Amino acid sequence: MSSIAKQLQVVHARIDAAARVAGRDPQAIRLLAVSKFFDAGAVVEAARAGQTAFGENYVQEALDKMAVLKQAAPELQIEWHFIGPIQSNKTRQIAEHFDWVHSVDREKIARRLSEQRPPDLPPLNICLQVNISAEDSKSGLAPQELLPVAQAVAAMPRLRLRGLMAIPAPTEVEQEQRAAFRRLRELAEQLSGRGIACDTLSMGMSADMDAAIAEGATIVRIGTAIFGQRHVGNP
């Protein structure tokens, strides 16, 4: 068994344990393997170990991997998630090549994605990114900006609004981790109360996934715990 396959087993066991502690069904939580800065070989290794969903932050890096995988392992069924900041000049490539986008934080970006999504593909699954800790350095909608953007995105024809995503300020204090994730869950519940479908909470990474699962995460975005330490600049 490869090291990546072994680490996937460890991560799944951690998800299962955290879910059971929280009284949740582990099957309700999806693992998104964050493969940025790792090569296509690492994606193939993880996919052959049963991982299907992969998250990428940089469009060109992701497209390069997709091209390699199409040639080297066309039998693999991979679901691609874009999780990084979105530049306006990259929306067409994202709309054409990804299945999910977790990082929409402007109506303008959502509209471009909707207009540029090819009609022969299913609607693009969208999570709105919320700056839940009000950090100047982070992208995302302020909580008070969320409702009108969610209403607009929910009405766009080539998109399917799925839920919310957040990257809270880092802390090792579990109560603080849980408080941030709880705020995101409450925002999702408020949208649902307004009739806006919201079945996804994309929250929790290697360092805080237990707290995220306790507060209702349905997708956890895990990179380091699966692939090891990243070497920036060596995709």
N, CA and C of each residue as an Amber inpcrd file, in Angstrom:
protein
   705
   0.8510000  -1.2040000   0.0000000   0.0000000   0.0000000   0.0000000
   0.8850000   1.2520000   0.0000000   0.5540000   2.2400000  -0.8330000
   1.3560000   3.4540000  -0.9180000   1.1740000   4.3200000   0.3270000
   2.0940000   5.2660000   0.4990000   1.9930000   6.1620000   1.6560000
   0.7510000   7.0260000   1.5760000   0.3810000   7.4850000   0.3730000
  -0.8210000   8.2940000   0.2260000  -2.0590000   7.4630000   0.5630000
  -2.0950000   6.2150000   0.1140000  -3.2260000   5.3500000   0.4430000
  -3.3350000   5.1450000   1.9500000  -2.1920000   4.9740000   2.6090000
  -2.1980000   4.8060000   4.0670000  -2.7020000   6.0660000   4.7530000
  -2.2470000   7.2200000   4.2790000  -2.6900000   8.4760000   4.8960000
  -4.1770000   8.7150000   4.6650000  -4.6810000   8.3160000   3.5160000
  -6.1210000   8.4210000   3.2710000  -6.8980000   7.5830000   4.2780000
  -6.3970000   6.4080000   4.5670000  -7.0600000   5.5680000   5.5700000
  -7.0690000   6.2590000   6.9330000  -5.9460000   6.8750000   7.2830000
  -5.8500000   7.5710000   8.5730000  -6.8410000   8.7290000   8.6240000
  -6.9170000   9.4970000   7.5410000  -7.8250000  10.6440000   7.5040000
  -9.2750000  10.1820000   7.5860000  -9.6270000   9.1420000   6.8520000
 -11.0030000   8.6320000   6.9100000 -11.3370000   8.1400000   8.3200000
 -10.3780000   7.5160000   8.9780000 -10.6200000   7.0620000  10.3480000
 -10.8430000   8.2500000  11.2770000 -10.0970000   9.3190000  11.0500000
 -10.2740000  10.5210000  11.8740000 -11.6430000  11.1610000  11.6240000
 -12.0600000  11.2050000  10.3630000 -13.3880000  11.7350000  10.0390000
 -14.4670000  10.8890000  10.7120000 -14.3360000   9.5830000  10.5970000
 -15.3290000   8.6930000  11.2040000 -15.4060000   8.8990000  12.7090000
 -14.2490000   8.9970000  13.3530000 -14.2310000   9.1580000  14.8120000
 -14.8540000  10.4890000  15.2200000 -14.5010000  11.5710000  14.5040000
 -15.0520000  12.8820000  14.8340000 -16.5610000  12.9120000  14.6210000
 -17.0250000  12.2540000  13.5590000 -18.4600000  12.2110000  13.2880000
 -19.2020000  11.4610000  14.3910000 -18.6500000  10.3490000  14.8210000
 -19.3250000   9.5610000  15.8560000 -19.3630000  10.2980000  17.1820000
 -18.2930000  11.0090000  17.5120000 -18.2920000  11.8250000  18.7360000
 -19.3890000  12.8850000  18.6630000 -19.5990000  13.4350000  17.4580000
 -20.6130000  14.4810000  17.2700000 -22.0110000  13.9210000  17.0670000
 -22.1410000  12.5960000  17.0630000 -23.4520000  11.9870000  16.8360000
 -23.9220000  12.1070000  15.4080000 -22.9780000  12.1440000  14.4620000
 -23.3110000  12.2990000  13.0530000 -22.9600000  11.0410000  12.2720000
 -23.5830000  10.9010000  11.1200000 -23.2840000   9.8000000  10.2180000
 -22.0050000  10.1470000   9.4450000 -20.9450000   9.3400000   9.5690000
 -19.7210000   9.6460000   8.8230000 -19.9330000   9.7440000   7.3190000
 -20.9400000   9.0490000   6.8070000 -21.2040000   9.0810000   5.3690000
 -21.7080000  10.4500000   4.9020000 -22.0980000  11.3020000   5.8510000
 -22.5890000  12.6410000   5.4980000 -21.4530000  13.6370000   5.2800000
 -20.2130000  13.1830000   5.4530000 -19.0560000  14.0750000   5.3520000
 -18.1630000  13.6000000   4.2120000 -17.9320000  14.4640000   3.2430000
 -17.0800000  14.1350000   2.0990000 -15.6730000  14.6500000   2.3300000
 -14.7080000  13.8750000   1.8630000 -13.3090000  14.2710000   1.9270000
 -12.8990000  14.8730000   0.5920000 -12.4460000  16.1260000   0.6370000
 -11.8950000  16.7920000  -0.5370000 -10.3790000  16.8210000  -0.3650000
  -9.6630000  16.1100000  -1.2160000  -8.2010000  16.0570000  -1.1410000
  -7.6210000  17.2750000  -1.8450000  -6.9370000  18.1240000  -1.0970000
  -6.3790000  19.3580000  -1.6570000  -5.0040000  19.0420000  -2.2330000
  -4.9300000  19.0400000  -3.5490000  -3.7420000  18.5530000  -4.2410000
  -2.8700000  19.6640000  -4.8220000  -3.1030000  20.9010000  -4.4450000
  -2.2790000  21.9890000  -4.9830000  -0.8150000  21.7650000  -4.6030000
   0.0710000  22.0860000  -5.5530000   1.5170000  21.9390000  -5.4170000
   1.9810000  20.4810000  -5.3840000   1.0650000  19.5330000  -5.6310000
   1.4620000  18.1430000  -5.7950000   1.2030000  17.7400000  -7.2390000
   2.0290000  16.8650000  -7.7580000   1.9490000  16.5570000  -9.1800000
   0.8160000  15.5900000  -9.4990000   0.6240000  15.3700000 -10.7900000
  -0.4550000  14.4990000 -11.2410000  -0.2790000  13.0800000 -10.7290000
   0.9590000  12.6580000 -10.5220000   1.2040000  11.3210000 -10.0020000
   0.6040000  11.1240000  -8.6300000   0.6620000  12.1650000  -7.7890000
   0.0670000  12.0730000  -6.4510000  -1.4500000  11.9610000  -6.5520000
  -2.0500000  12.6780000  -7.4990000  -3.4990000  12.5920000  -7.7070000
  -3.8770000  11.1840000  -8.1660000  -3.1170000  10.6340000  -9.0950000
  -3.3930000   9.2710000  -9.5710000  -3.3040000   8.2780000  -8.4140000
  -2.2640000   8.4330000  -7.5980000  -2.0740000   7.5240000  -6.4700000
  -3.2610000   7.5740000  -5.5180000  -3.7100000   8.7940000  -5.2140000
  -4.8620000   8.9420000  -4.3240000  -6.1380000   8.4220000  -4.9720000
  -6.3080000   8.7010000  -6.2570000  -7.5170000   8.2530000  -6.9570000
  -7.5770000   6.7290000  -7.0140000  -6.4560000   6.1030000  -7.2350000
  -6.4360000   4.6330000  -7.2830000  -6.6380000   4.0150000  -5.9080000
  -6.4920000   4.8360000  -4.8630000  -6.7900000   4.3770000  -3.5020000
  -8.2380000   4.6720000  -3.1140000  -9.0140000   5.1950000  -4.0730000
 -10.4360000   5.4010000  -3.8330000 -10.8870000   6.8300000  -3.6740000
  -9.9600000   7.8050000  -3.6850000 -10.3410000   9.2080000  -3.5450000
 -10.8600000   9.7390000  -4.8780000 -11.9790000  10.4270000  -4.8670000
 -12.5750000  10.8980000  -6.1260000 -12.5810000  12.4130000  -6.2820000
 -12.5990000  13.1640000  -5.1770000 -12.7380000  14.6280000  -5.2480000
 -11.4170000  15.2930000  -4.8890000 -10.9740000  16.2110000  -5.7470000
  -9.6880000  16.8820000  -5.5580000  -9.8740000  18.3930000  -5.6700000
  -9.2090000  19.1340000  -4.7740000  -9.3160000  20.5860000  -4.7430000
  -8.0460000  21.2520000  -5.2160000  -8.2010000  22.2490000  -6.0610000
  -7.0680000  22.9940000  -6.6090000  -7.2780000  24.4950000  -6.4180000
  -6.1700000  25.2000000  -6.1880000  -6.2080000  26.6490000  -5.9450000
  -5.8140000  27.4760000  -7.1520000  -5.0770000  26.8850000  -8.0810000
  -4.5170000  27.6450000  -9.1930000  -4.9560000  27.0150000 -10.5110000
  -5.5440000  27.8290000 -11.3750000  -6.1910000  27.3130000 -12.5820000
  -5.2040000  26.6040000 -13.4930000  -4.0910000  27.2470000 -13.8180000
  -3.1750000  26.6400000 -14.7820000  -2.5720000  25.3590000 -14.2450000
  -2.2150000  25.3510000 -12.9610000  -1.6880000  24.1200000 -12.3680000
  -2.7110000  22.9890000 -12.4890000  -3.9660000  23.3110000 -12.2150000
  -5.0200000  22.2940000 -12.2930000  -5.2150000  21.8080000 -13.7200000
  -5.2450000  22.7260000 -14.6800000  -5.4430000  22.3300000 -16.0750000
  -4.3150000  21.4350000 -16.5540000  -3.0910000  21.7470000 -16.1230000
  -1.9580000  20.9090000 -16.5030000  -2.1380000  19.4860000 -15.9640000
  -2.5860000  19.3640000 -14.7260000  -2.8080000  18.0310000 -14.1450000
  -3.9350000  17.2970000 -14.8810000  -5.0100000  18.0270000 -15.1750000
  -6.1220000  17.4030000 -15.8870000  -5.6550000  16.8220000 -17.2250000
  -4.7990000  17.5670000 -17.9230000  -4.3040000  17.1000000 -19.2180000
  -3.4550000  15.8440000 -19.0580000  -2.5950000  15.8220000 -18.0430000
  -1.7560000  14.6480000 -17.7940000  -2.6150000  13.4430000 -17.4590000
  -3.6020000  13.6510000 -16.5850000  -4.4530000  12.5300000 -16.1770000
  -5.2980000  12.0010000 -17.3330000  -5.7360000  12.8880000 -18.1980000
  -6.5360000  12.4520000 -19.3450000  -5.7370000  11.5090000 -20.2310000
  -4.4330000  11.7600000 -20.3290000  -3.5760000  10.9140000 -21.1440000
  -3.1270000   9.6650000 -20.3830000  -2.7190000   9.8520000 -19.1230000
  -2.0860000   8.7600000 -18.3780000  -3.0740000   7.8230000 -17.7050000
  -4.2120000   8.3550000 -17.2930000  -5.1750000   7.5310000 -16.5430000
  -6.6020000   7.9240000 -16.8910000  -7.0010000   7.7540000 -18.1700000
  -8.3320000   8.2090000 -18.6000000  -9.4700000   7.4610000 -17.9180000
  -9.1670000   6.3140000 -17.3160000 -10.2210000   5.5210000 -16.6690000
 -10.6480000   6.0950000 -15.3270000  -9.8390000   6.9950000 -14.7620000
 -10.1490000   7.5360000 -13.4400000 -11.2520000   8.5860000 -13.5320000
 -12.2650000   8.4470000 -12.6970000 -13.3690000   9.4000000 -12.6460000
 -13.0890000  10.3860000 -11.5090000 -12.6720000  11.5840000 -11.8640000
 -12.2630000  12.5680000 -10.8640000 -13.1990000  13.7610000 -10.8990000
 -13.5730000  14.2170000  -9.7150000 -14.4070000  15.4170000  -9.5560000
 -13.4780000  16.5450000  -9.1170000 -13.4240000  17.6060000  -9.9160000
 -12.4940000  18.7040000  -9.6570000 -13.2150000  19.8700000  -8.9820000
 -12.6280000  20.3530000  -7.8990000 -13.1650000  21.4670000  -7.1190000
 -12.1670000  22.6210000  -7.1610000 -12.6330000  23.8040000  -7.5210000
 -11.7640000  24.9850000  -7.4500000 -11.9950000  25.6620000  -6.1120000
 -10.9100000  25.8760000  -5.3400000 -11.0470000  26.3910000  -3.9770000
 -10.2360000  27.6590000  -3.7310000  -9.6050000  28.2060000  -4.7690000
  -8.7520000  29.3820000  -4.5810000  -9.4370000  30.6730000  -4.9720000
  -8.7430000  31.7980000  -4.7490000  -9.2710000  33.0930000  -5.1870000
  -9.5140000  33.0860000  -6.7020000 -10.5660000  33.7750000  -7.1310000
 -10.9660000  33.7330000  -8.5360000 -10.7020000  35.0780000  -9.1900000
  -9.8870000  35.0530000 -10.2340000  -9.6510000  36.2510000 -11.0420000
 -10.6490000  36.2610000 -12.2000000 -11.1010000  37.4490000 -12.5730000
 -12.1100000  37.5530000 -13.6350000 -11.6470000  36.9140000 -14.9370000
 -10.3500000  37.0110000 -15.2260000  -9.8650000  36.4670000 -16.4950000
  -9.6940000  34.9480000 -16.4670000 -10.0180000  34.3220000 -15.3420000
  -9.9150000  32.8620000 -15.2370000 -11.2910000  32.1820000 -15.1620000
 -12.3580000  32.9610000 -15.1670000 -13.6730000  32.3530000 -14.9430000
 -14.0730000  31.3900000 -16.0500000 -13.7130000  31.6900000 -17.2980000
 -14.1040000  30.7910000 -18.3850000 -13.4490000  29.4160000 -18.2090000
 -12.1670000  29.4050000 -17.8840000 -11.4800000  28.1200000 -17.6990000
 -12.0760000  27.3530000 -16.5200000 -12.4090000  28.0640000 -15.4550000
 -13.0310000  27.4030000 -14.3000000 -14.3950000  26.8520000 -14.6880000
 -15.1850000  27.6540000 -15.3770000 -16.5290000  27.2320000 -15.7680000
 -16.5020000  26.0190000 -16.6960000 -15.4780000  25.9220000 -17.5170000
 -15.4070000  24.8520000 -18.5090000 -14.8350000  23.5400000 -17.9600000
 -14.0340000  23.6240000 -16.8820000 -13.2570000  22.4430000 -16.4870000
 -13.5300000  21.9160000 -15.0740000 -14.2220000  22.6640000 -14.2470000
 -14.4230000  22.2330000 -12.8720000 -15.8760000  21.8050000 -12.6370000
 -16.0490000  21.0000000 -11.5850000 -17.3750000  20.5360000 -11.1810000
 -17.9560000  21.3580000 -10.0410000 -17.0790000  21.8590000  -9.1950000
 -17.4610000  22.6780000  -8.0400000 -16.5550000  23.8980000  -7.9640000
 -17.0970000  24.9830000  -7.4140000 -16.3030000  26.1600000  -7.0440000
 -16.6980000  26.5520000  -5.6290000 -15.7220000  26.6030000  -4.7330000
 -15.9920000  26.8650000  -3.3170000 -15.7590000  28.3170000  -2.9210000
 -15.2250000  29.1310000  -3.8180000 -14.6480000  30.4090000  -3.4030000
 -15.2800000  31.6170000  -4.0900000 -16.5670000  31.5240000  -4.3910000
 -17.2600000  32.6610000  -5.0130000 -17.5780000  33.6990000  -3.9390000
 -17.1200000  34.9230000  -4.1390000 -17.3480000  35.9610000  -3.1320000
 -17.8650000  37.2690000  -3.7310000 -18.2570000  37.2220000  -5.0160000
 -18.8220000  38.4020000  -5.6760000 -19.8890000  37.9560000  -6.6700000
 -20.9510000  38.7350000  -6.7600000 -21.9890000  38.4240000  -7.7320000
 -21.4460000  38.4780000  -9.1520000 -20.5370000  39.4150000  -9.4180000
 -19.9560000  39.5480000 -10.7600000 -19.2660000  38.2470000 -11.1860000
 -18.5040000  37.6540000 -10.2850000 -17.7920000  36.4140000 -10.6010000
 -18.8010000  35.2920000 -10.8560000 -19.8240000  35.2070000 -10.0170000
 -20.8420000  34.1740000 -10.2030000 -21.5260000  34.3340000 -11.5570000
 -21.8220000  35.5600000 -11.9330000 -22.5150000  35.7860000 -13.2020000
 -21.6420000  35.3550000 -14.3830000 -20.3660000  35.6490000 -14.2980000
 -19.4530000  35.2240000 -15.3690000 -19.3930000  33.6950000 -15.4460000
 -19.3310000  33.0430000 -14.3020000 -19.3020000  31.5770000 -14.2960000
 -20.5710000  31.0050000 -14.9170000 -21.7100000  31.5960000 -14.5980000
 -22.9730000  31.1260000 -15.1550000 -23.0150000  31.3180000 -16.6700000
 -22.6010000  32.4880000 -17.1210000 -22.6390000  32.7900000 -18.5550000
 -21.6630000  31.9220000 -19.3430000 -20.5560000  31.5260000 -18.7050000
 -19.4970000  30.8120000 -19.4140000 -19.5410000  29.2980000 -19.2010000
 -20.4740000  28.8060000 -18.3840000 -20.6130000  27.3640000 -18.1870000
 -21.1790000  26.7420000 -19.4550000 -20.4790000  25.7770000 -20.0680000
 -20.9820000  25.1700000 -21.3050000 -22.3470000  24.5100000 -21.0980000
 -23.2640000  24.6720000 -22.0450000 -24.6260000  24.1490000 -21.8800000
 -24.6970000  22.6300000 -21.8560000 -23.6460000  21.9480000 -22.3540000
 -23.6760000  20.4860000 -22.3510000 -23.1800000  19.8930000 -21.0330000
 -22.7390000  20.7500000 -20.1040000 -22.2970000  20.2850000 -18.7890000
 -23.3980000  20.5320000 -17.7610000 -23.4190000  19.7550000 -16.6750000
 -24.3880000  20.0270000 -15.6050000 -24.1180000  21.3970000 -14.9960000
 -25.0970000  21.9840000 -14.3140000 -24.8360000  23.2520000 -13.6230000
 -23.6340000  23.1400000 -12.6960000 -22.8840000  24.2170000 -12.6140000
 -21.6800000  24.2670000 -11.7800000 -22.0870000  24.4240000 -10.3150000
 -21.6110000  23.5280000  -9.4630000 -21.9180000  23.5940000  -8.0320000
 -21.1330000  24.7150000  -7.3810000 -21.8270000  25.5580000  -6.6180000
 -21.2290000  26.7740000  -6.0700000 -21.3690000  26.8270000  -4.5550000
 -20.2570000  27.1590000  -3.8900000 -20.2980000  27.5810000  -2.4860000
 -19.8520000  29.0320000  -2.4130000 -20.5420000  29.8110000  -1.6080000
 -20.1540000  31.1950000  -1.3840000 -19.1630000  31.2470000  -0.2390000
 -18.0520000  31.9370000  -0.4630000 -17.0390000  32.0540000   0.5770000
 -17.3790000  33.2090000   1.5090000 -17.3630000  32.9370000   2.7940000
 -17.6660000  33.9370000   3.8170000 -16.4030000  34.2240000   4.6170000
 -16.1070000  35.5000000   4.8000000 -14.9660000  35.8960000   5.6370000
 -15.4430000  35.8880000   7.0880000 -15.5030000  34.6840000   7.6480000
 -16.1870000  34.4820000   8.9140000 -15.4610000  35.1240000  10.0880000
 -14.1320000  35.3360000   9.9520000 -13.3570000  35.9450000  11.0350000
 -13.0350000  37.4030000  10.7800000 -13.6150000  37.9720000   9.7060000
 -13.4270000  39.3920000   9.3760000 -11.9480000  39.7600000   9.2800000
 -11.1760000  38.9300000   8.5830000  -9.7450000  39.1900000   8.4130000
  -9.5060000  40.0120000   7.1490000  -8.6880000  41.0440000   7.2630000
  -8.3700000  41.8690000   6.1090000  -7.6470000  41.0770000   5.0270000
  -6.9080000  40.0570000   5.4280000  -6.1030000  39.2930000   4.4750000
  -6.8870000  38.2020000   3.7630000  -8.1420000  37.9830000   4.1470000
  -8.9120000  36.8810000   3.5780000  -9.9730000  37.3840000   2.6030000
 -10.1940000  36.5830000   1.5700000 -11.3090000  36.8360000   0.6630000
 -12.5960000  36.3950000   1.3450000 -13.7050000  36.7930000   0.7510000
 -14.9840000  36.3160000   1.2560000 -15.9640000  37.4310000   1.5350000
 -17.2410000  37.0640000   1.4990000 -18.3150000  37.9950000   1.7940000
 -18.4060000  38.2270000   3.2980000 -18.6900000  39.4570000   3.6870000
 -19.0510000  39.7120000   5.0770000 -20.4300000  39.0990000   5.3120000
 -20.7100000  38.6180000   6.5200000 -22.0080000  37.9800000   6.7690000
 -23.2020000  38.8290000   6.3330000 -23.1140000  40.1530000   6.5270000
 -24.2490000  41.0170000   6.1710000 -24.4060000  41.1660000   4.6590000
 -23.3840000  40.7710000   3.8750000 -23.4700000  40.8400000   2.4140000
 -24.0090000  39.5490000   1.8020000 -24.1540000  38.5300000   2.6080000
 -24.3890000  37.1950000   2.0800000 -25.7510000  37.0290000   1.4140000
 -26.8180000  37.4870000   2.0530000 -28.1630000  37.1960000   1.5700000
 -28.4110000  37.6670000   0.1420000 -28.1550000  38.9350000  -0.2040000
 -28.4550000  39.3470000  -1.5850000 -27.6230000  38.6080000  -2.6250000
 -26.3690000  38.2870000  -2.2970000 -25.5400000  37.5450000  -3.2560000
 -26.0770000  36.1230000  -3.4060000 -26.4490000  35.4950000  -2.2920000
 -27.0070000  34.1440000  -2.3550000 -28.2850000  34.1220000  -3.1810000
 -29.1420000  35.1170000  -3.0010000 -30.3830000  35.1700000  -3.7750000
 -30.0920000  35.3040000  -5.2670000 -29.0950000  36.1250000  -5.5970000
 -28.7460000  36.3170000  -7.0030000 -28.1660000  35.0450000  -7.6060000
 -27.2600000  34.3970000  -6.8810000 -26.6140000  33.1890000  -7.3970000
 -27.6300000  32.0650000  -7.5530000 -28.5350000  31.9370000  -6.6020000
 -29.5440000  30.8780000  -6.6720000 -30.4120000  30.9950000  -7.9160000
 -30.5100000  32.1930000  -8.4690000 -31.3560000  32.4150000  -9.6490000
 -30.5910000  32.2810000 -10.9630000 -29.2800000  32.0720000 -10.9120000
 -28.4880000  32.0130000 -12.1460000 -28.6400000  30.6510000 -12.8020000
 -28.8830000  30.6170000 -14.1100000 -29.3330000  29.3860000 -14.7600000
 -28.3040000  28.2670000 -14.8660000 -27.0210000  28.5700000 -14.9610000
 -26.0240000  27.5150000 -15.1590000 -25.2610000  27.1910000 -13.8830000
 -25.7570000  27.7090000 -12.7540000 -25.1400000  27.4410000 -11.4560000
 -26.1270000  26.7310000 -10.5470000 -25.5960000  25.9870000  -9.5870000
 -26.4130000  25.3980000  -8.5320000 -25.7900000  25.7960000  -7.1950000
 -26.4410000  26.6840000  -6.4910000 -25.9310000  27.0970000  -5.1840000
 -26.0600000  25.9330000  -4.2120000 -24.9290000  25.5330000  -3.6300000
 -24.9290000  24.3910000  -2.7200000 -24.7800000  24.7860000  -1.2550000
 -24.0170000  25.8790000  -0.9980000 -23.8230000  26.2230000   0.4090000
 -22.7330000  27.2460000   0.6100000 -22.0360000  27.1120000   1.7290000
 -21.0660000  28.1110000   2.1580000 -19.7050000  27.4800000   2.4310000
 -18.6760000  28.2910000   2.2810000 -17.3100000  27.8940000   2.5970000
 -16.6580000  28.9810000   3.4350000 -15.7620000  28.5740000   4.3410000
 -15.0070000  29.5510000   5.1240000 -13.6550000  28.9780000   5.5070000
 -12.7090000  29.8940000   5.6860000 -11.3820000  29.5750000   6.2260000
 -11.1850000  30.4840000   7.4310000 -11.5800000  30.0580000   8.6140000
 -11.4760000  30.9380000   9.7890000 -10.0320000  31.2680000  10.1420000
  -9.8680000  32.2960000  10.9520000  -8.5480000  32.6370000  11.4590000
  -7.9780000  31.4440000  12.2150000  -6.7030000  31.1050000  11.9870000
  -6.1400000  29.9290000  12.6520000  -6.0450000  30.0980000  14.1620000
  -6.3870000  29.0500000  14.8600000  -6.2630000  29.0080000  16.3120000
  -6.1790000  27.5460000  16.7250000  -5.4590000  27.2870000  17.8050000
  -5.3750000  25.9180000  18.3200000  -6.4070000  25.6670000  19.4100000
  -7.1830000  26.6920000  19.7480000  -8.1910000  26.5630000  20.8050000
  -9.4720000  26.0090000  20.2000000  -9.8540000  24.8230000  20.6180000
 -10.9990000  24.1560000  19.9900000 -12.2840000  24.9640000  20.1340000
 -12.5000000  25.5950000  21.2630000 -13.7220000  26.3810000  21.4340000
 -13.7960000  27.5180000  20.4350000 -12.6460000  28.1440000  20.1450000
 -12.6270000  29.2240000  19.1580000 -12.8420000  28.6730000  17.7480000
 -12.2430000  27.5170000  17.4680000 -12.4800000  26.8790000  16.1680000
 -13.9690000  26.6070000  15.9870000 -14.5670000  26.0140000  16.9970000
 -15.9790000  25.6510000  16.8900000 -16.8670000  26.8760000  16.7780000
 -16.5170000  27.9570000  17.4570000 -17.3410000  29.1680000  17.3990000
 -17.4010000  29.7150000  15.9750000 -16.2700000  29.7120000  15.2770000
 -16.2470000  30.2170000  13.9020000 -17.0830000  29.3190000  12.9910000
 -16.9090000  28.0270000  13.1160000 -17.6710000  27.1060000  12.2750000
 -19.1660000  27.1660000  12.6030000 -19.4730000  27.3870000  13.8710000
 -20.8850000  27.5160000  14.2660000 -21.5130000  28.7250000  13.6000000
 -20.7650000  29.8150000  13.5060000 -21.2970000  31.0260000  12.8520000
 -21.6190000  30.7360000  11.3920000 -20.7410000  29.9750000  10.7230000
 -21.0170000  29.6550000   9.3210000 -22.2610000  28.7860000   9.2060000
 -22.3870000  27.7990000  10.0890000 -23.5760000  26.9440000  10.0560000
 -24.8420000  27.7590000  10.2890000 -24.7980000  28.6960000  11.2050000
 -25.9710000  29.5220000  11.4820000 -26.3340000  30.3860000  10.2790000
 -25.3350000  30.8760000   9.5560000 -25.6170000  31.6420000   8.3400000
 -26.2970000  30.7590000   7.2990000 -25.8290000  29.5200000   7.1630000
 -26.4620000  28.5920000   6.2190000 -27.9040000  28.3100000   6.6250000
 -28.1270000  28.1710000   7.9150000 -29.4900000  27.9260000   8.3960000
 -30.3830000  29.1330000   8.1150000 -29.8380000  30.3340000   8.2280000
 -30.6210000  31.5290000   7.9200000 -31.0010000  31.5600000   6.4460000
 -30.0700000  31.1680000   5.5640000 -30.3960000  31.1190000   4.1350000
 -31.4890000  30.0840000   3.8730000 -31.3510000  28.9250000   4.5030000
 -32.3700000  27.8900000   4.3250000 -33.7400000  28.3830000   4.7900000
 -33.7420000  29.1710000   5.8700000 -34.9920000  29.7310000   6.3760000
 -35.6190000  30.7210000   5.4210000 -34.8040000  31.2660000   4.5260000
 -35.3120000  32.1910000   3.5010000 -35.6750000  31.4520000   2.2180000
 -35.6090000  30.1350000   2.2460000 -35.9680000  29.3600000   1.0660000
 -34.8450000  29.1660000   0.0790000 -33.6150000  29.4540000   0.4880000
 -32.4560000  29.2820000  -0.3880000 -31.7940000  27.9510000  -0.0230000
 -31.8110000  26.9990000  -0.9480000 -31.2700000  25.6720000  -0.6760000
 -29.8080000  25.7610000  -0.2770000 -29.4580000  25.0640000   0.7810000
 -28.1050000  25.1650000   1.3280000 -27.7690000  23.8250000   1.9860000
 -27.2110000  22.8980000   1.2020000 -26.9600000  21.5650000   1.7400000
 -25.4890000  21.2860000   2.0110000 -24.6280000  22.2990000   1.8210000
 -23.1890000  22.0640000   1.9210000 -22.5190000  23.0890000   2.8290000
 -21.6930000  22.5950000   3.7370000 -20.7930000  23.4380000   4.5230000
 -19.3740000  22.9460000   4.2690000 -18.6310000  23.6950000   3.4730000
 -17.2470000  23.3600000   3.1550000 -16.3680000  24.0720000   4.1850000
 -15.9610000  23.3130000   5.1930000 -15.1880000  23.9310000   6.2770000
 -14.4000000  22.8610000   7.0100000 -13.2170000  23.2600000   7.4540000
 -12.3450000  22.3430000   8.1640000 -11.2020000  21.8750000   7.2940000
  -9.9710000  21.9800000   7.8420000  -8.7700000  21.5170000   7.1620000
  -8.0180000  20.5880000   8.1080000  -6.7860000  20.2500000   7.7540000
  -6.0690000  19.2400000   8.5310000  -6.0080000  19.5830000  10.0150000
  -5.8220000  20.8610000  10.3450000  -5.6010000  21.2430000  11.7430000
  -6.8840000  21.3890000  12.5500000  -8.0390000  21.5460000  11.8760000
  -9.2520000  21.8590000  12.6420000 -10.4780000  21.0880000  12.1660000
 -10.2680000  19.9830000  11.4590000 -11.4300000  19.2880000  10.9010000
 -12.3270000  18.6880000  11.9690000 -11.7870000  18.2970000  13.1160000
 -12.6270000  17.7320000  14.1700000 -13.6690000  18.7440000  14.6450000
 -13.2180000  19.9930000  14.8520000 -14.1420000  21.0420000  15.2790000
 -15.1620000  21.3390000  14.1880000 -14.7210000  21.3300000  12.9290000
 -15.6380000  21.5930000  11.8170000 -16.7080000  20.5150000  11.7240000
 -16.2980000  19.2680000  11.8780000 -17.2600000  18.1640000  11.8220000
 -18.2520000  18.2680000  12.9680000 -17.7680000  18.6500000  14.1470000
 -18.6680000  18.8040000  15.2940000 -19.7310000  19.8640000  15.0380000
 -19.4200000  20.8510000  14.1800000 -20.3560000  21.9400000  13.9110000
 -21.1060000  21.7780000  12.5910000 -20.9620000  20.6110000  11.9510000
 -21.8180000  20.3420000  10.7980000 -21.1730000  20.3320000   9.4380000
 -19.8420000  20.3220000   9.3480000 -19.1860000  20.2850000   8.0380000
 -19.7030000  19.1140000   7.2140000 -19.9360000  19.3530000   5.9310000
 -20.2820000  18.2720000   5.0130000 -19.1480000  17.9850000   4.0370000
 -18.2260000  18.9290000   3.8730000 -17.0020000  18.7230000   3.1000000
 -15.8410000  19.2380000   3.9380000 -14.8240000  18.4120000   4.1300000
 -13.5900000  18.8670000   4.7710000 -12.4900000  18.8600000   3.7200000
 -11.6730000  19.9130000   3.7170000 -10.6540000  20.1140000   2.6930000
  -9.2790000  19.7740000   3.3060000  -8.7530000  18.6150000   2.9290000
  -7.5570000  18.1020000   3.5910000  -6.4370000  17.9190000   2.5710000
  -5.3000000  18.5270000   2.8410000  -4.1420000  18.3840000   1.9620000
  -2.9580000  17.7510000   2.6560000  -2.3980000  18.4720000   3.6320000
  -1.1680000  18.0270000   4.2830000  -1.2930000  16.6380000   4.8920000
  -2.4100000  16.3490000   5.5220000  -2.5800000  15.0570000   6.1910000
  -2.6420000  13.8970000   5.2000000  -2.8690000  14.1980000   3.9230000
  -2.8960000  13.1600000   2.8930000  -1.5790000  13.1090000   2.1280000
  -1.1330000  14.2710000   1.6510000   0.0000000  14.3180000   0.7240000
   1.3270000  14.6860000   1.3880000   1.2880000  15.1940000   2.6080000
   2.5090000  15.6460000   3.2730000   2.7030000  17.1340000   3.1020000
   3.8860000  17.6160000   3.4640000   4.1710000  19.0420000   3.3850000
   4.3570000  19.4610000   1.9230000   3.7880000  20.6220000   1.6240000
   3.8920000  21.1440000   0.2620000   5.2200000  21.8450000   0.0550000
   5.6940000  21.7850000  -1.1810000   6.8990000  22.5130000  -1.5790000
   6.4610000  23.5560000  -2.6010000   6.2390000  24.7800000  -2.1480000
   5.7160000  25.8360000  -3.0100000   6.6750000  26.0850000  -4.1650000
   6.0810000  26.2460000  -5.3570000   6.8940000  26.4950000  -6.5300000
   7.3250000  25.2310000  -7.2380000   6.8790000  24.0770000  -6.7090000
   7.2210000  22.8000000  -7.3490000   5.9520000  21.9800000  -7.5580000
   5.0300000  22.4910000  -8.4000000   3.7490000  21.8090000  -8.5930000
   3.9150000  20.4490000  -9.2530000
